């Protein structure tokens, strides 16, 4: 760790402000102070560590976070999530300062769709419109007609004429699931999320044997064989709401483990079992999401770095399909 001037110089290499913090500081109190002083809002994804969720002003999935970013009157948006989420906030709020605690908090799904390659793919299918999952870069959004999230993807696709040809990117698993639900035959880009791809069907099956009363709830980014054994499939918000309304007492949760914090808080009497991946780990964490820490969050608010900046032409192009998504979502009450 270094002093602030050296940390700023090294920011591009480290991705975050690597500065010494007094161990006696109450980070929760300091973050609350900085929110008030700077008129800042902290937006956090469900996959963040519990401490960050507890200090956030709004916790949500990609759709909820985009809606919160669009509506906020704060001067500074601190995004505890991954890079594409902070980019989305900047796209919607060009005049506001948008911060990300660690610039290296990327996304394997976003990385699986390089805009230059996707542009060539799109040009080969000029009669298709492009619906792109929000888990992508600003460059990908700029090449899209409509953005979607796992919360609204099915409704958005069903809002289009049945004979409309569609390219769906970048998540092939979510696209395949929606094809099955809607009877469509969308052309799928071959991308996937590293977290949701590695859930072990064998280990989930063994968990079901050990917990016969547990329901399996899964995110649609999972592969088809895993989704086939699920009692309920939905977005992170959908999974959370299901556990609140459903009367089961045990759940095997097939998504990133960060959501279990909110599930447990909202359902203190219920048991939530993280589904294991096909490696030696007992649960499945996103290494990108977990790059953000309470310390990095405090430092980025204190020094207002790292900041998300964007070329204005790119921002305007990327905003159009997000606006379409928000309009369609509003029509359906999502």
C-alpha positions as CSV (number, residue, x, y, z in Angstrom):
1,X,0.0,0.0,0.0
2,X,1.1,3.6,-0.8
3,X,0.2,7.2,-0.3
4,X,-2.6,8.8,-2.4
5,X,-0.4,10.5,-5.0
6,X,1.4,7.2,-5.8
7,X,-1.9,5.4,-5.8
8,X,-3.3,7.8,-8.4
9,X,-0.3,7.3,-10.6
10,X,-0.6,3.5,-10.3
11,X,-4.4,3.5,-10.7
12,X,-4.4,2.1,-14.2
13,X,-2.2,-0.8,-13.2
14,X,-3.9,-1.7,-9.9
15,X,-7.5,-0.8,-10.9
16,X,-8.2,0.7,-7.4
17,X,-6.7,3.2,-5.0
18,X,-4.2,1.1,-3.1
19,X,-3.9,3.4,0.0
20,X,-3.3,2.7,3.6
21,X,-6.4,3.1,5.8
22,X,-6.4,3.7,9.5
23,X,-7.6,0.3,10.9
24,X,-9.6,2.2,13.6
25,X,-11.8,4.0,11.1
26,X,-15.5,3.0,11.2
27,X,-15.9,2.4,7.5
28,X,-19.7,2.2,7.7
29,X,-19.9,5.6,9.5
30,X,-17.4,7.2,7.1
31,X,-19.3,6.0,4.0
32,X,-22.5,7.4,5.4
33,X,-20.7,10.7,6.1
34,X,-19.4,10.9,2.5
35,X,-22.8,10.1,1.1
36,X,-24.3,13.2,2.9
37,X,-21.3,15.5,2.2
38,X,-21.1,14.6,-1.6
39,X,-24.8,13.9,-2.3
40,X,-23.7,10.4,-3.3
41,X,-25.7,7.3,-3.8
42,X,-24.3,3.7,-3.5
43,X,-25.9,1.2,-5.9
44,X,-25.0,-2.4,-5.2
45,X,-25.7,-5.7,-7.1
46,X,-27.0,-8.7,-5.1
47,X,-23.7,-10.5,-5.8
48,X,-21.7,-8.0,-3.7
49,X,-20.2,-9.0,-0.3
50,X,-22.7,-8.6,2.6
51,X,-21.0,-5.5,4.1
52,X,-21.4,-3.6,0.8
53,X,-25.0,-4.7,0.5
54,X,-25.6,-3.4,4.0
55,X,-24.2,0.0,3.3
56,X,-25.9,0.4,-0.1
57,X,-28.8,2.8,-0.7
58,X,-30.2,0.5,-3.3
59,X,-29.6,-3.2,-3.9
60,X,-30.9,-4.9,-7.1
61,X,-30.3,-6.9,-10.2
62,X,-29.3,-5.4,-13.5
63,X,-32.8,-4.1,-14.4
64,X,-33.4,-2.6,-10.9
65,X,-30.0,-1.0,-10.9
66,X,-30.5,0.6,-14.3
67,X,-33.8,2.0,-13.2
68,X,-32.4,3.3,-10.0
69,X,-29.5,4.9,-11.9
70,X,-31.9,6.6,-14.3
71,X,-34.0,8.1,-11.5
72,X,-31.4,9.2,-9.0
73,X,-31.0,12.9,-8.2
74,X,-27.6,12.3,-6.5
75,X,-24.6,14.2,-7.9
76,X,-22.3,11.1,-7.5
77,X,-23.2,7.5,-8.3
78,X,-20.9,4.9,-6.6
79,X,-21.5,1.6,-8.3
80,X,-20.7,-1.5,-6.3
81,X,-20.9,-4.0,-9.1
82,X,-18.9,-4.7,-12.3
83,X,-17.7,-2.5,-15.1
84,X,-20.6,-2.8,-17.5
85,X,-23.0,-1.8,-14.7
86,X,-21.1,1.4,-13.9
87,X,-20.9,2.1,-17.7
88,X,-24.7,1.8,-17.9
89,X,-25.1,4.3,-15.1
90,X,-22.8,6.7,-16.9
91,X,-24.7,6.2,-20.2
92,X,-27.9,7.2,-18.4
93,X,-26.3,10.1,-16.4
94,X,-23.7,11.9,-18.5
95,X,-23.5,14.9,-16.2
96,X,-23.1,12.9,-13.0
97,X,-19.8,11.5,-11.6
98,X,-19.9,7.7,-11.7
99,X,-17.4,5.8,-9.6
100,X,-16.4,2.1,-9.5
101,X,-14.4,0.8,-6.5
102,X,-12.2,-1.4,-8.7
103,X,-11.9,-0.9,-12.5
104,X,-10.8,-4.5,-12.9
105,X,-14.2,-5.8,-11.7
106,X,-15.0,-7.0,-15.2
107,X,-17.4,-9.7,-16.5
108,X,-16.7,-12.9,-18.3
109,X,-20.0,-12.7,-20.1
110,X,-19.3,-9.2,-21.3
111,X,-15.8,-10.2,-22.4
112,X,-17.2,-13.1,-24.5
113,X,-18.7,-10.5,-26.9
114,X,-16.0,-8.2,-28.4
115,X,-17.8,-5.4,-30.3
116,X,-15.5,-5.7,-33.3
117,X,-16.3,-9.4,-33.8
118,X,-20.0,-8.9,-33.1
119,X,-20.2,-6.1,-35.6
120,X,-19.1,-8.5,-38.4
121,X,-21.6,-11.1,-37.1
122,X,-24.4,-8.6,-37.2
123,X,-23.5,-7.5,-40.8
124,X,-23.9,-11.1,-42.0
125,X,-27.6,-11.0,-40.8
126,X,-28.9,-7.6,-41.9
127,X,-32.6,-8.8,-41.6
128,X,-32.2,-9.5,-37.9
129,X,-32.7,-7.0,-35.0
130,X,-30.3,-7.3,-32.1
131,X,-31.5,-7.9,-28.6
132,X,-28.6,-7.8,-26.2
133,X,-28.4,-8.8,-22.6
134,X,-27.3,-5.9,-20.4
135,X,-24.2,-7.8,-19.3
136,X,-22.1,-6.3,-22.1
137,X,-19.9,-3.4,-22.9
138,X,-21.0,0.0,-24.0
139,X,-19.6,-0.9,-27.5
140,X,-21.9,-3.9,-27.7
141,X,-24.9,-1.8,-26.5
142,X,-24.2,0.7,-29.3
143,X,-24.5,-2.2,-31.8
144,X,-27.9,-3.2,-30.4
145,X,-31.5,-2.4,-31.0
146,X,-32.9,-3.3,-27.6
147,X,-31.2,-4.1,-24.3
148,X,-32.7,-6.6,-22.0
149,X,-32.1,-8.2,-18.6
150,X,-33.0,-11.6,-17.2
151,X,-36.0,-9.9,-15.5
152,X,-37.5,-8.5,-18.7
153,X,-36.0,-10.5,-21.6
154,X,-39.0,-12.8,-22.2
155,X,-41.5,-9.9,-22.2
156,X,-39.3,-7.8,-24.5
157,X,-39.1,-10.7,-27.0
158,X,-42.8,-11.4,-26.8
159,X,-43.5,-7.7,-27.5
160,X,-42.0,-8.1,-31.0
161,X,-43.9,-9.6,-34.0
162,X,-43.7,-13.4,-34.2
163,X,-42.0,-13.4,-37.6
164,X,-39.3,-10.8,-36.5
165,X,-35.8,-12.4,-36.9
166,X,-33.7,-11.8,-33.8
167,X,-30.0,-12.1,-32.9
168,X,-29.7,-12.6,-29.1
169,X,-26.4,-11.8,-27.5
170,X,-24.2,-12.5,-25.6
171,X,-25.5,-15.3,-23.3
172,X,-26.4,-18.5,-25.2
173,X,-27.9,-20.1,-22.1
174,X,-30.3,-17.3,-21.4
175,X,-31.1,-17.1,-25.2
176,X,-31.8,-20.9,-25.3
177,X,-34.0,-20.6,-22.3
178,X,-36.1,-17.8,-23.8
179,X,-36.3,-19.7,-27.1
180,X,-37.8,-22.6,-25.2
181,X,-40.2,-20.3,-23.3
182,X,-41.4,-18.4,-26.3
183,X,-41.2,-20.9,-29.1
184,X,-38.8,-18.5,-31.0
185,X,-35.8,-19.5,-32.9
186,X,-33.4,-16.6,-32.1
187,X,-29.9,-16.7,-33.5
188,X,-27.7,-17.0,-30.5
189,X,-24.2,-15.5,-30.0
190,X,-21.9,-18.0,-28.3
191,X,-21.2,-16.3,-25.0
192,X,-21.7,-17.4,-21.4
193,X,-21.1,-16.5,-17.7
194,X,-18.2,-18.3,-16.1
195,X,-20.1,-18.5,-12.8
196,X,-23.4,-20.0,-14.1
197,X,-21.6,-22.3,-16.6
198,X,-19.8,-24.3,-13.9
199,X,-22.6,-25.5,-11.7
200,X,-22.4,-29.2,-11.2
201,X,-25.6,-31.1,-12.1
202,X,-24.2,-34.2,-10.3
203,X,-23.5,-32.3,-7.1
204,X,-26.9,-30.6,-7.2
205,X,-28.5,-34.0,-7.6
206,X,-26.7,-35.3,-4.6
207,X,-27.8,-32.2,-2.6
208,X,-31.4,-32.9,-3.6
209,X,-31.0,-36.5,-2.2
210,X,-29.6,-35.0,1.1
211,X,-32.3,-32.4,1.3
212,X,-35.5,-34.0,-0.2
213,X,-37.8,-31.1,0.8
214,X,-35.5,-28.4,-0.7
215,X,-36.6,-26.7,-3.8
216,X,-34.1,-25.9,-6.5
217,X,-34.2,-22.3,-7.8
218,X,-31.9,-21.3,-10.6
219,X,-30.9,-18.3,-12.7
220,X,-31.5,-18.7,-16.5
221,X,-27.8,-18.1,-17.3
222,X,-27.3,-21.7,-16.1
223,X,-27.0,-24.5,-18.7
224,X,-30.1,-26.4,-19.8
225,X,-29.4,-29.7,-17.9
226,X,-29.3,-27.6,-14.6
227,X,-32.4,-25.6,-15.5
228,X,-34.2,-28.9,-16.2
229,X,-34.0,-29.9,-12.5
230,X,-35.1,-26.5,-11.2
231,X,-38.4,-25.9,-9.5
232,X,-38.2,-22.2,-10.3
233,X,-36.2,-20.3,-12.8
234,X,-35.8,-16.5,-12.6
235,X,-33.6,-13.4,-12.4
236,X,-31.8,-12.7,-9.1
237,X,-34.8,-10.4,-8.0
238,X,-37.2,-13.1,-9.2
239,X,-35.4,-15.8,-7.1
240,X,-35.5,-13.5,-4.1
241,X,-39.2,-12.7,-4.4
242,X,-40.0,-16.4,-4.9
243,X,-38.4,-17.4,-1.6
244,X,-40.5,-14.7,0.1
245,X,-43.8,-15.9,-1.4
246,X,-43.2,-19.7,-1.5
247,X,-43.9,-21.9,1.5
248,X,-40.9,-24.2,1.3
249,X,-38.4,-24.0,4.1
250,X,-35.3,-25.1,2.2
251,X,-33.8,-24.0,-1.1
252,X,-30.9,-25.0,-3.2
253,X,-29.8,-21.8,-4.8
254,X,-28.2,-22.1,-8.2
255,X,-26.7,-18.6,-8.8
256,X,-23.9,-16.5,-7.4
257,X,-23.8,-16.8,-3.6
258,X,-24.1,-13.0,-2.9
259,X,-27.9,-13.3,-3.2
260,X,-28.1,-15.6,-0.1
261,X,-27.4,-12.6,2.2
262,X,-30.7,-10.9,1.1
263,X,-32.6,-14.2,1.1
264,X,-31.5,-14.9,4.7
265,X,-32.3,-11.4,5.8
266,X,-35.8,-11.5,4.3
267,X,-36.5,-15.1,5.3
268,X,-34.8,-15.6,8.7
269,X,-36.5,-19.0,9.4
270,X,-35.6,-20.6,6.1
271,X,-32.5,-22.5,5.0
272,X,-30.6,-21.6,1.8
273,X,-28.0,-24.0,0.4
274,X,-25.6,-22.7,-2.2
275,X,-25.3,-25.0,-5.2
276,X,-21.7,-26.2,-5.8
277,X,-19.7,-25.7,-8.9
278,X,-17.8,-28.5,-10.7
279,X,-14.5,-27.8,-8.9
280,X,-13.3,-28.2,-5.3
281,X,-15.3,-25.1,-4.0
282,X,-18.4,-25.6,-1.8
283,X,-20.1,-22.5,-3.3
284,X,-19.9,-20.4,-6.4
285,X,-18.5,-16.8,-6.2
286,X,-18.0,-14.4,-9.0
287,X,-14.3,-13.4,-8.8
288,X,-15.1,-10.1,-10.5
289,X,-18.0,-9.0,-8.3
290,X,-15.9,-9.9,-5.2
291,X,-13.0,-7.6,-6.2
292,X,-15.0,-4.8,-4.6
293,X,-14.5,-4.4,-0.9
294,X,-15.8,-2.0,1.8
295,X,-12.3,-0.5,1.9
296,X,-12.2,0.2,-1.8
297,X,-15.7,1.6,-1.7
298,X,-14.7,4.1,1.1
299,X,-11.5,5.1,-0.8
300,X,-13.3,5.7,-4.1
301,X,-15.8,7.9,-2.4
302,X,-13.2,9.8,-0.4
303,X,-10.9,10.5,-3.4
304,X,-13.6,10.2,-6.2
305,X,-11.6,7.7,-8.2
306,X,-11.7,5.5,-10.2
307,X,-14.1,7.4,-12.3
308,X,-16.0,6.0,-15.4
309,X,-15.7,8.3,-18.4
310,X,-17.0,7.7,-21.9
311,X,-16.9,9.1,-25.4
312,X,-20.1,11.1,-26.0
313,X,-20.9,9.6,-29.4
314,X,-20.6,6.1,-27.9
315,X,-22.7,7.1,-24.9
316,X,-25.5,8.4,-27.1
317,X,-25.5,5.3,-29.4
318,X,-25.5,3.0,-26.3
319,X,-28.3,4.9,-24.6
320,X,-30.9,4.3,-27.4
321,X,-31.3,0.5,-26.8
322,X,-31.4,1.1,-23.0
323,X,-34.1,3.6,-23.4
324,X,-36.1,1.1,-25.5
325,X,-35.7,-1.5,-22.7
326,X,-36.8,1.0,-20.0
327,X,-39.9,2.0,-22.1
328,X,-41.0,-1.6,-22.8
329,X,-40.3,-2.6,-19.1
330,X,-42.5,0.4,-18.0
331,X,-45.3,-0.7,-20.4
332,X,-45.4,-4.2,-18.7
333,X,-45.0,-2.8,-15.2
334,X,-41.6,-4.4,-14.7
